[in-house]
């Protein structure tokens, strides 16, 4: 695979990348595989640095057991990403409508939309204000 050199310009243009390189002990001038650089960018897209506060420890006492301290900066998954992965979106009916594939089926207000509806069908129902995110 192709090797790339970590340049000063690359690091100066992206402070988050600079922080991640420092965490991984990769210095300017180092040569790394292109795939490794792509992986670093993926880490930046899905994580963020957080400074631990007392509120974090109050909410999750196990942090202290893991050796973390108030004021320490750690890399964590971005919340939106975590929530999206853990819980698929659900939708509820806000205006009565008939099923396009089964005319005998009528969806009533507050009914949950079946999880097997295709994205395009969900988008159409949202656009016509027949459903909303639950």
N, C-alpha and C positions, 0 to 999 in steps of 0.2 A: 504493500500500500504506500501511498504518497506521504512523505513527511512534510510538515509545515514548521516554520520557525515562528516562535512567539516574539513579535516585534514590539518595540516601545510604543510605536504609533497605535498598534492594535489595543494595547493595554490602556493608553491615554484616552482613546475614543470610547472605551467601555469600562467605567469604574467598577461595575458589578463583576465583569469578567476578571478584572484585576484582583478583586477580593477573593474570587473563587480560585484563581491561580495561586494566590498566596496561601489559601487554605490547603491546597494540594501540593504546596511546596514546588511549584513549577515557576521557574524564573524566566525573565526576559532573555532571549537568546537561545532558550531551550528548543530542541526539535522534538515534536510529538507527531503521532500519526494523525492524519486528517480525521479519521473516525473518532479519535479521542477528543479532538477539538469540537466536533459536532456533538459529542456526548456532553461536553462542558456547556455548550449553548442550550442543550435540552434541559440540563440541570437548572440553568438560569431561568428558563421559561416556566418551570414547574415548582421552583422553590423561592424563598425569600429569607433575608436575614431578619431575625427578631431579637431584640434585647429583652431578656427575661426580667419581669417586674415581680413585685410581691403578689400582685393580683394573679399572675400565672401560677405561683406556688400555692396560693389560697385555693385556686380552682383545681389544681392538680398536685396534691402533696407528694406524689411519687417522684416528682422532678428532683427533689432534694435527695431521695434515696439513690437516684441515678448519678449523683455527683454534680448536678448543676447548681449554680449559685445566682442570686439576684445580681443583675447587671451584666451577666455573661451574654454574649451574642452568639446565637446558634442559627443554623440553617434549618428551616422547616418547610413542609409542603405548603403551597399557597392554598388558602381556605377554599376558594371557589373550586379549585381542582379537586380537593378532597371531598367536598360536598357533592360535586357532580359524579364522582366515582362511587361514592357510598350510596347515594339515593337517586334513582332515576326520577325524572320529572313525572308528575302525575297531573291530570287535568280533570276538571269537573264541568258538568253541563250547567250553563247559565241561561240558556234559552232552549226550550223544547224543540227537538228535531227528529226527523225520520232517518233511519239508517239507509244509506244509498245502496247497500248490497242486500239488504233484507227489509223490504218495505213493511213487513209486519212488525218490525222492531221500532219502537219510539223511545228515544232517550229523554228522560224526565229531568227537570231542574234538580241540581245537587247530586245527580247520579255520577259515579266515577266513570271516566272514559276508559274502555278496555286498553290494556297495556300493549296489545298487539296491533293497534292502529298504526299505519305507516306514517312517517314524518310528513309527507306531502298532504295526507288527509288531515293530520293534526293542524298543519299550517293553514289549510283551507278553512277548517272549523274556527280557528282562532281569528282569522281575517274576517270571517262573517259574524264574529262575536257570538258564536253559539256555545263556545267553551272558554274556560280560562284556566290558568295554572292554579292548581290546588294549593 
